[in-house]
Amino acid sequence: MTYFVLFWGLCFVLGGLAVAFNPSPYYGVIGLVLGSVVGCGWLLSLGVSFVSLVLFMVYLGGMLVVFVYSVSLAADPFPEAWGSWGVVGYGVGLG
């Protein structure tokens, strides 16, 4: 059980990093959904099922509206992907 909870924690941190290092708002939504699902799964594994469900509905409902709005305002015709050199350089602290 300890390894399972540590795995959820690692996935939650990776979801947060995906939101922080997103080159385009499109990819920020992916990181947000990953972090939300993993965080609520983490709570679910600890036995807090109702709170997990409520947080999932409220968080995704509110935050996805904000991200959809930002994507509509800052839509790039050719978004930069996570594997491009500029994003990788920013991730390792070079930019």
N, CA, C and O atoms as CSV, one atom per row, in Angstrom:
chain,resi,resn,atom,element,x,y,z
A,1,MET,N,N,0.822,-1.198,0.000
A,1,MET,CA,C,0.000,0.000,0.000
A,1,MET,C,C,0.867,1.263,0.000
A,1,MET,O,O,0.510,2.273,-0.607
A,2,THR,N,N,1.997,1.191,0.681
A,2,THR,CA,C,2.880,2.352,0.736
A,2,THR,C,C,3.417,2.698,-0.651
A,2,THR,O,O,3.475,3.870,-1.026
A,3,TYR,N,N,3.809,1.677,-1.409
A,3,TYR,CA,C,4.312,1.930,-2.754
A,3,TYR,C,C,3.222,2.487,-3.657
A,3,TYR,O,O,3.490,3.310,-4.532
A,4,PHE,N,N,2.004,2.037,-3.443
A,4,PHE,CA,C,0.880,2.523,-4.237
A,4,PHE,C,C,0.644,4.008,-3.982
A,4,PHE,O,O,0.438,4.774,-4.923
A,5,VAL,N,N,0.671,4.413,-2.727
A,5,VAL,CA,C,0.475,5.824,-2.378
A,5,VAL,C,C,1.652,6.665,-2.881
A,5,VAL,O,O,1.454,7.789,-3.340
A,6,LEU,N,N,2.865,6.132,-2.798
A,6,LEU,CA,C,4.018,6.855,-3.339
A,6,LEU,C,C,3.931,6.997,-4.855
A,6,LEU,O,O,4.333,8.020,-5.408
A,7,PHE,N,N,3.408,5.976,-5.526
A,7,PHE,CA,C,3.208,6.060,-6.970
A,7,PHE,C,C,2.208,7.154,-7.313
A,7,PHE,O,O,2.429,7.918,-8.253
A,8,TRP,N,N,1.099,7.244,-6.559
A,8,TRP,CA,C,0.119,8.311,-6.788
A,8,TRP,C,C,0.765,9.677,-6.565
A,8,TRP,O,O,0.511,10.617,-7.318
A,9,GLY,N,N,1.600,9.787,-5.532
A,9,GLY,CA,C,2.275,11.059,-5.266
A,9,GLY,C,C,3.223,11.460,-6.378
A,9,GLY,O,O,3.285,12.632,-6.752
A,10,LEU,N,N,3.966,10.493,-6.913
A,10,LEU,CA,C,4.871,10.776,-8.022
A,10,LEU,C,C,4.100,11.204,-9.265
A,10,LEU,O,O,4.505,12.141,-9.953
A,11,CYS,N,N,3.003,10.533,-9.553
A,11,CYS,CA,C,2.179,10.912,-10.710
A,11,CYS,C,C,1.568,12.299,-10.521
A,11,CYS,O,O,1.423,13.048,-11.487
A,12,PHE,N,N,1.209,12.645,-9.284
A,12,PHE,CA,C,0.661,13.969,-9.003
A,12,PHE,C,C,1.710,15.054,-9.257
A,12,PHE,O,O,1.400,16.100,-9.827
A,13,VAL,N,N,2.934,14.804,-8.839
A,13,VAL,CA,C,4.017,15.761,-9.080
A,13,VAL,C,C,4.286,15.894,-10.576
A,13,VAL,O,O,4.505,17.001,-11.067
A,14,LEU,N,N,4.271,14.780,-11.305
A,14,LEU,CA,C,4.471,14.840,-12.754
A,14,LEU,C,C,3.343,15.604,-13.446
A,14,LEU,O,O,3.584,16.310,-14.425
A,15,GLY,N,N,2.120,15.470,-12.946
A,15,GLY,CA,C,1.014,16.251,-13.495
A,15,GLY,C,C,1.197,17.738,-13.248
A,15,GLY,O,O,0.901,18.557,-14.118
A,16,GLY,N,N,1.686,18.091,-12.060
A,16,GLY,CA,C,1.972,19.493,-11.770
A,16,GLY,C,C,3.088,20.045,-12.632
A,16,GLY,O,O,3.029,21.196,-13.065
A,17,LEU,N,N,4.108,19.235,-12.886
A,17,LEU,CA,C,5.183,19.668,-13.779
A,17,LEU,C,C,4.690,19.813,-15.209
A,17,LEU,O,O,5.159,20.680,-15.945
A,18,ALA,N,N,3.753,18.974,-15.603
A,18,ALA,CA,C,3.192,19.093,-16.950
A,18,ALA,C,C,2.422,20.400,-17.107
A,18,ALA,O,O,2.411,20.987,-18.189
A,19,VAL,N,N,1.779,20.856,-16.040
A,19,VAL,CA,C,1.081,22.143,-16.097
A,19,VAL,C,C,2.098,23.288,-16.106
A,19,VAL,O,O,1.902,24.279,-16.810
A,20,ALA,N,N,3.175,23.162,-15.338
A,20,ALA,CA,C,4.154,24.247,-15.234
A,20,ALA,C,C,4.998,24.404,-16.495
A,20,ALA,O,O,5.339,25.525,-16.871
A,21,PHE,N,N,5.336,23.309,-17.148
A,21,PHE,CA,C,6.221,23.362,-18.313
A,21,PHE,C,C,5.472,23.231,-19.622
A,21,PHE,O,O,6.013,22.694,-20.588
A,22,ASN,N,N,4.258,23.702,-19.675
A,22,ASN,CA,C,3.503,23.561,-20.923
A,22,ASN,C,C,3.895,24.660,-21.904
A,22,ASN,O,O,3.932,25.835,-21.540
A,23,PRO,N,N,4.186,24.283,-23.140
A,23,PRO,CA,C,4.528,25.290,-24.141
A,23,PRO,C,C,3.306,25.949,-24.763
A,23,PRO,O,O,3.429,26.993,-25.404
A,24,SER,N,N,2.150,25.371,-24.588
A,24,SER,CA,C,0.924,25.871,-25.195
A,24,SER,C,C,-0.235,25.545,-24.253
A,24,SER,O,O,-0.168,24.546,-23.537
A,25,PRO,N,N,-1.289,26.354,-24.232
A,25,PRO,CA,C,-2.429,26.044,-23.357
A,25,PRO,C,C,-3.077,24.694,-23.643
A,25,PRO,O,O,-3.720,24.116,-22.767
A,26,TYR,N,N,-2.912,24.193,-24.860
A,26,TYR,CA,C,-3.485,22.883,-25.174
A,26,TYR,C,C,-2.898,21.806,-24.266
A,26,TYR,O,O,-3.621,20.942,-23.771
A,27,TYR,N,N,-1.589,21.862,-24.051
A,27,TYR,CA,C,-0.923,20.851,-23.247
A,27,TYR,C,C,-1.107,21.105,-21.752
A,27,TYR,O,O,-0.974,20.180,-20.951
A,28,GLY,N,N,-1.407,22.327,-21.373
A,28,GLY,CA,C,-1.704,22.611,-19.975
A,28,GLY,C,C,-2.963,21.908,-19.515
A,28,GLY,O,O,-3.059,21.492,-18.360
A,29,VAL,N,N,-3.919,21.773,-20.402
A,29,VAL,CA,C,-5.160,21.069,-20.069
A,29,VAL,C,C,-4.866,19.600,-19.800
A,29,VAL,O,O,-5.456,19.011,-18.894
A,30,ILE,N,N,-3.970,19.002,-20.566
A,30,ILE,CA,C,-3.617,17.595,-20.354
A,30,ILE,C,C,-2.980,17.411,-18.979
A,30,ILE,O,O,-3.319,16.473,-18.258
A,31,GLY,N,N,-2.065,18.295,-18.618
A,31,GLY,CA,C,-1.436,18.220,-17.303
A,31,GLY,C,C,-2.416,18.465,-16.179
A,31,GLY,O,O,-2.329,17.829,-15.128
A,32,LEU,N,N,-3.348,19.379,-16.386
A,32,LEU,CA,C,-4.351,19.664,-15.369
A,32,LEU,C,C,-5.257,18.468,-15.133
A,32,LEU,O,O,-5.541,18.118,-13.987
A,33,VAL,N,N,-5.706,17.845,-16.197
A,33,VAL,CA,C,-6.570,16.675,-16.056
A,33,VAL,C,C,-5.801,15.534,-15.403
A,33,VAL,O,O,-6.344,14.839,-14.545
A,34,LEU,N,N,-4.539,15.330,-15.799
A,34,LEU,CA,C,-3.727,14.281,-15.191
A,34,LEU,C,C,-3.547,14.529,-13.697
A,34,LEU,O,O,-3.719,13.613,-12.893
A,35,GLY,N,N,-3.204,15.751,-13.321
A,35,GLY,CA,C,-3.033,16.073,-11.908
A,35,GLY,C,C,-4.308,15.932,-11.114
A,35,GLY,O,O,-4.278,15.466,-9.975
A,36,SER,N,N,-5.426,16.323,-11.689
A,36,SER,CA,C,-6.705,16.218,-10.996
A,36,SER,C,C,-7.131,14.768,-10.809
A,36,SER,O,O,-7.578,14.381,-9.729
A,37,VAL,N,N,-6.993,13.969,-11.858
A,37,VAL,CA,C,-7.375,12.555,-11.760
A,37,VAL,C,C,-6.486,11.823,-10.764
A,37,VAL,O,O,-6.976,11.034,-9.955
A,38,VAL,N,N,-5.196,12.078,-10.817
A,38,VAL,CA,C,-4.272,11.396,-9.911
A,38,VAL,C,C,-4.474,11.860,-8.472
A,38,VAL,O,O,-4.446,11.041,-7.554
A,39,GLY,N,N,-4.676,13.156,-8.263
A,39,GLY,CA,C,-4.908,13.651,-6.907
A,39,GLY,C,C,-6.177,13.091,-6.295
A,39,GLY,O,O,-6.199,12.739,-5.115
A,40,CYS,N,N,-7.226,13.008,-7.086
A,40,CYS,CA,C,-8.472,12.438,-6.571
A,40,CYS,C,C,-8.362,10.926,-6.404
A,40,CYS,O,O,-8.970,10.359,-5.496
A,41,GLY,N,N,-7.595,10.271,-7.268
A,41,GLY,CA,C,-7.336,8.844,-7.074
A,41,GLY,C,C,-6.520,8.587,-5.820
A,41,GLY,O,O,-6.710,7.580,-5.139
A,42,TRP,N,N,-5.620,9.495,-5.522
A,42,TRP,CA,C,-4.818,9.408,-4.301
A,42,TRP,C,C,-5.735,9.499,-3.079
A,42,TRP,O,O,-5.623,8.694,-2.154
A,43,LEU,N,N,-6.634,10.473,-3.077
A,43,LEU,CA,C,-7.594,10.572,-1.975
A,43,LEU,C,C,-8.493,9.346,-1.902
A,43,LEU,O,O,-8.823,8.876,-0.814
A,44,LEU,N,N,-8.886,8.835,-3.052
A,44,LEU,CA,C,-9.735,7.648,-3.095
A,44,LEU,C,C,-9.016,6.445,-2.503
A,44,LEU,O,O,-9.636,5.636,-1.812
A,45,SER,N,N,-7.722,6.314,-2.762
A,45,SER,CA,C,-6.972,5.192,-2.201
A,45,SER,C,C,-6.808,5.319,-0.695
A,45,SER,O,O,-6.592,4.319,-0.010
A,46,LEU,N,N,-6.908,6.531,-0.173
A,46,LEU,CA,C,-6.832,6.732,1.274
A,46,LEU,C,C,-8.185,6.581,1.957
A,46,LEU,O,O,-8.269,6.655,3.183
A,47,GLY,N,N,-9.252,6.370,1.176
A,47,GLY,CA,C,-10.562,6.088,1.749
A,47,GLY,C,C,-11.491,7.273,1.863
A,47,GLY,O,O,-12.493,7.181,2.573
A,48,VAL,N,N,-11.214,8.376,1.205
A,48,VAL,CA,C,-12.054,9.566,1.282
A,48,VAL,C,C,-12.777,9.715,-0.054
A,48,VAL,O,O,-12.472,10.619,-0.833
A,49,SER,N,N,-13.728,8.830,-0.316
A,49,SER,CA,C,-14.316,8.752,-1.654
A,49,SER,C,C,-15.224,9.936,-1.978
A,49,SER,O,O,-15.188,10.442,-3.100
A,50,PHE,N,N,-16.041,10.389,-1.021
A,50,PHE,CA,C,-16.968,11.480,-1.321
A,50,PHE,C,C,-16.222,12.786,-1.567
A,50,PHE,O,O,-16.534,13.515,-2.509
A,51,VAL,N,N,-15.244,13.080,-0.726
A,51,VAL,CA,C,-14.457,14.301,-0.898
A,51,VAL,C,C,-13.702,14.253,-2.227
A,51,VAL,O,O,-13.575,15.267,-2.914
A,52,SER,N,N,-13.207,13.079,-2.578
A,52,SER,CA,C,-12.506,12.920,-3.845
A,52,SER,C,C,-13.419,13.226,-5.021
A,52,SER,O,O,-13.016,13.925,-5.951
A,53,LEU,N,N,-14.627,12.719,-4.994
A,53,LEU,CA,C,-15.569,12.954,-6.086
A,53,LEU,C,C,-15.971,14.425,-6.176
A,53,LEU,O,O,-16.042,14.982,-7.271
A,54,VAL,N,N,-16.230,15.052,-5.039
A,54,VAL,CA,C,-16.618,16.467,-5.031
A,54,VAL,C,C,-15.471,17.343,-5.540
A,54,VAL,O,O,-15.696,18.244,-6.348
A,55,LEU,N,N,-14.245,17.088,-5.077
A,55,LEU,CA,C,-13.106,17.866,-5.554
A,55,LEU,C,C,-12.881,17.677,-7.045
A,55,LEU,O,O,-12.531,18.625,-7.748
A,56,PHE,N,N,-13.079,16.459,-7.527
A,56,PHE,CA,C,-12.904,16.187,-8.951
A,56,PHE,C,C,-13.899,16.989,-9.774
A,56,PHE,O,O,-13.525,17.598,-10.776
A,57,MET,N,N,-15.153,16.996,-9.366
A,57,MET,CA,C,-16.180,17.711,-10.124
A,57,MET,C,C,-15.966,19.226,-10.072
A,57,MET,O,O,-16.063,19.899,-11.098
A,58,VAL,N,N,-15.679,19.759,-8.898
A,58,VAL,CA,C,-15.510,21.202,-8.752
A,58,VAL,C,C,-14.225,21.672,-9.440
A,58,VAL,O,O,-14.231,22.676,-10.153
A,59,TYR,N,N,-13.140,20.955,-9.229
A,59,TYR,CA,C,-11.858,21.384,-9.782
A,59,TYR,C,C,-11.858,21.324,-11.300
A,59,TYR,O,O,-11.476,22.287,-11.965
A,60,LEU,N,N,-12.284,20.200,-11.844
A,60,LEU,CA,C,-12.299,20.106,-13.302
A,60,LEU,C,C,-13.336,21.037,-13.909
A,60,LEU,O,O,-13.093,21.620,-14.967
A,61,GLY,N,N,-14.473,21.188,-13.271
A,61,GLY,CA,C,-15.500,22.080,-13.797
A,61,GLY,C,C,-15.035,23.517,-13.850
A,61,GLY,O,O,-15.262,24.205,-14.846
A,62,GLY,N,N,-14.386,23.983,-12.792
A,62,GLY,CA,C,-13.929,25.365,-12.751
A,62,GLY,C,C,-12.682,25.615,-13.567
A,62,GLY,O,O,-12.608,26.596,-14.308
A,63,MET,N,N,-11.703,24.741,-13.441
A,63,MET,CA,C,-10.427,24.987,-14.102
A,63,MET,C,C,-10.487,24.742,-15.605
A,63,MET,O,O,-9.804,25.431,-16.364
A,64,LEU,N,N,-11.278,23.789,-16.046
A,64,LEU,CA,C,-11.354,23.565,-17.484
A,64,LEU,C,C,-12.047,24.719,-18.194
A,64,LEU,O,O,-11.752,24.994,-19.358
A,65,VAL,N,N,-12.963,25.397,-17.511
A,65,VAL,CA,C,-13.583,26.582,-18.106
A,65,VAL,C,C,-12.526,27.663,-18.318
A,65,VAL,O,O,-12.506,28.315,-19.362
A,66,VAL,N,N,-11.652,27.854,-17.339
A,66,VAL,CA,C,-10.590,28.855,-17.454
A,66,VAL,C,C,-9.616,28.480,-18.565
A,66,VAL,O,O,-9.205,29.339,-19.346
A,67,PHE,N,N,-9.247,27.210,-18.641
A,67,PHE,CA,C,-8.308,26.801,-19.681
A,67,PHE,C,C,-8.924,26.874,-21.069
A,67,PHE,O,O,-8.237,27.242,-22.022
A,68,VAL,N,N,-10.187,26.539,-21.208
A,68,VAL,CA,C,-10.840,26.655,-22.519
A,68,VAL,C,C,-10.893,28.116,-22.943
A,68,VAL,O,O,-10.705,28.428,-24.119
A,69,TYR,N,N,-11.146,29.009,-21.997
A,69,TYR,CA,C,-11.164,30.436,-22.303
A,69,TYR,C,C,-9.779,30.915,-22.732
A,69,TYR,O,O,-9.653,31.670,-23.696
A,70,SER,N,N,-8.740,30.476,-22.016
A,70,SER,CA,C,-7.389,30.909,-22.384
A,70,SER,C,C,-6.945,30.308,-23.716
A,70,SER,O,O,-6.214,30.953,-24.469
A,71,VAL,N,N,-7.371,29.096,-24.012
A,71,VAL,CA,C,-7.034,28.489,-25.301
A,71,VAL,C,C,-7.718,29.247,-26.431
A,71,VAL,O,O,-7.138,29.432,-27.502
A,72,SER,N,N,-8.941,29.681,-26.194
A,72,SER,CA,C,-9.642,30.408,-27.254
A,72,SER,C,C,-9.011,31.774,-27.511
A,72,SER,O,O,-9.073,32.281,-28.631
A,73,LEU,N,N,-8.405,32.373,-26.490
A,73,LEU,CA,C,-7.772,33.679,-26.671
A,73,LEU,C,C,-6.340,33.579,-27.193
A,73,LEU,O,O,-5.871,34.474,-27.894
A,74,ALA,N,N,-5.656,32.509,-26.858
A,74,ALA,CA,C,-4.243,32.388,-27.222
A,74,ALA,C,C,-4.000,31.182,-28.111
A,74,ALA,O,O,-3.027,30.452,-27.921
A,75,ALA,N,N,-4.869,30.974,-29.069
A,75,ALA,CA,C,-4.735,29.812,-29.943
A,75,ALA,C,C,-3.595,30.024,-30.935
A,75,ALA,O,O,-3.562,31.022,-31.654
A,76,ASP,N,N,-2.677,29.090,-30.964
A,76,ASP,CA,C,-1.572,29.119,-31.921
A,76,ASP,C,C,-1.910,28.211,-33.092
A,76,ASP,O,O,-2.422,27.109,-32.892
A,77,PRO,N,N,-1.633,28.656,-34.311
A,77,PRO,CA,C,-1.887,27.749,-35.438
A,77,PRO,C,C,-0.927,26.560,-35.445
A,77,PRO,O,O,-1.286,25.477,-35.907
A,78,PHE,N,N,0.296,26.757,-34.933
A,78,PHE,CA,C,1.284,25.680,-34.861
A,78,PHE,C,C,1.867,25.653,-33.446
A,78,PHE,O,O,2.935,26.222,-33.220
A,79,PRO,N,N,1.190,25.005,-32.486
A,79,PRO,CA,C,1.691,25.018,-31.108
A,79,PRO,C,C,2.998,24.239,-30.977
A,79,PRO,O,O,3.230,23.252,-31.676
A,80,GLU,N,N,3.834,24.705,-30.074
A,80,GLU,CA,C,5.119,24.059,-29.834
A,80,GLU,C,C,4.897,22.848,-28.930
A,80,GLU,O,O,4.161,22.937,-27.947
A,81,ALA,N,N,5.513,21.741,-29.249
A,81,ALA,CA,C,5.298,20.500,-28.500
A,81,ALA,C,C,6.285,20.397,-27.341
A,81,ALA,O,O,7.244,21.164,-27.259
A,82,TRP,N,N,6.037,19.433,-26.437
A,82,TRP,CA,C,6.906,19.235,-25.282
A,82,TRP,C,C,8.301,18.765,-25.684
A,82,TRP,O,O,9.261,19.020,-24.957
A,83,GLY,N,N,8.436,18.095,-26.809
A,83,GLY,CA,C,9.728,17.556,-27.216
A,83,GLY,C,C,10.618,18.528,-27.964
A,83,GLY,O,O,11.746,18.175,-28.306
A,84,SER,N,N,10.153,19.740,-28.230
A,84,SER,CA,C,10.988,20.691,-28.972
A,84,SER,C,C,12.128,21.198,-28.083
A,84,SER,O,O,12.034,21.160,-26.856
A,85,TRP,N,N,13.195,21.668,-28.715
A,85,TRP,CA,C,14.398,22.041,-27.970
A,85,TRP,C,C,14.185,23.239,-27.051
A,85,TRP,O,O,14.796,23.313,-25.985
A,86,GLY,N,N,13.339,24.162,-27.441
A,86,GLY,CA,C,13.080,25.316,-26.582
A,86,GLY,C,C,12.404,24.936,-25.280
A,86,GLY,O,O,12.731,25.476,-24.223
A,87,VAL,N,N,11.464,24.010,-25.353
A,87,VAL,CA,C,10.747,23.573,-24.154
A,87,VAL,C,C,11.652,22.721,-23.274
A,87,VAL,O,O,11.630,22.855,-22.051
A,88,VAL,N,N,12.441,21.852,-23.880
A,88,VAL,CA,C,13.370,21.017,-23.108
A,88,VAL,C,C,14.410,21.896,-22.419
A,88,VAL,O,O,14.755,21.653,-21.262
A,89,GLY,N,N,14.910,22.907,-23.114
A,89,GLY,CA,C,15.864,23.829,-22.506
A,89,GLY,C,C,15.261,24.595,-21.341
A,89,GLY,O,O,15.929,24.816,-20.331
A,90,TYR,N,N,14.011,24.998,-21.474
A,90,TYR,CA,C,13.331,25.677,-20.368
A,90,TYR,C,C,13.148,24.731,-19.190
A,90,TYR,O,O,13.273,25.142,-18.036
A,91,GLY,N,N,12.853,23.471,-19.473
A,91,GLY,CA,C,12.636,22.487,-18.412
A,91,GLY,C,C,13.885,22.192,-17.604
A,91,GLY,O,O,13.797,21.918,-16.407
A,92,VAL,N,N,15.041,22.244,-18.238
A,92,VAL,CA,C,16.285,21.983,-17.509
A,92,VAL,C,C,16.941,23.266,-17.003
A,92,VAL,O,O,18.027,23.219,-16.426
A,93,GLY,N,N,16.299,24.398,-17.213
A,93,GLY,CA,C,16.773,25.650,-16.638
A,93,GLY,C,C,17.675,26.477,-17.536
A,93,GLY,O,O,18.420,27.326,-17.045
A,94,LEU,N,N,17.622,26.249,-18.836
A,94,LEU,CA,C,18.475,27.012,-19.745
A,94,LEU,C,C,17.766,28.195,-20.398
A,94,LEU,O,O,18.389,28.956,-21.138
A,95,GLY,N,N,16.473,28.357,-20.133
A,95,GLY,CA,C,15.772,29.429,-20.832
A,95,GLY,C,C,14.961,30.199,-19.977
A,95,GLY,O,O,14.308,31.140,-20.427
